[in-house]
Amino acid sequence: MNVKLGLIGVLGIVGCASTGGPGSGERDFSGAIRRDVPSVIVGEARVVDAKVNPVVQVRASTEGDGVMLRFGRPGHAEAVARLDPESLHLVSVEENGEREAASRPSPDAARVQLDGGRFIVCWKRGDAESGYRALAQEFKGDGTPVGAPAVISPPDVDVMGVPQVVTTDGRHVVATFAVSSGGAFQLLAVPIAGAGMDVSGESLALRR
């Protein structure tokens, strides 16, 4: 990922986020503290599957105008889920009869390109003692942060693995990641969009 560190180019953007905001002090991807308006709009997290194998990295891709997720289930089976990209409703889920793919070392962050040259980066932060959370931040094409990062994972979960991100239209993003919640391991999907994108008037999962 070619994110140019140290460039501060903040726009006056108004949006909502699950957590964070001016003065929240959340460090951005470069490690710098950015006390600005969150650079992404965050929708409600949806449970895709309530029984997943947390040691298997989730893989996300697009298929036509839908979102496809591959993940491990207990018993070493691989499952494939298809989501509606707007509502994030589960269209189908099935085990494909194959053993789960061996986990490979994953990058520290995932990046997805948006229309107009901007992009969103997702990563996780935390430690084994306090738990891990997932974050997202929008950047201009030259790597300048649009604003502060936002926490995209619910406050009562521990994120397992690096979030995966895809877009079906270059404007709206679906972030997916496994979490530990109440002793169970779940797969979540969260709709996000860059605060710099015009999403007004649309009926999407982003609208609460």
GIKAGI-V504079 format. One record per helix or strand of 3 or more residues. SS is the DSSP state (alpha for helix, beta for strand). FROM is the first residue (numbers start at 1). TO is the last residue. Records with the same first field share a line. If there is no record, write none. Layout:
SS=FROM-TO ; FROM-TO
//
This chain:
beta=40-49 ; 59-63 ; 66-73 ; 77-84 ; 90-99 ; 109-113 ; 119-127 ; 131-139 ; 158-167 ; 172-181 ; 184-194
alpha=115-117
//
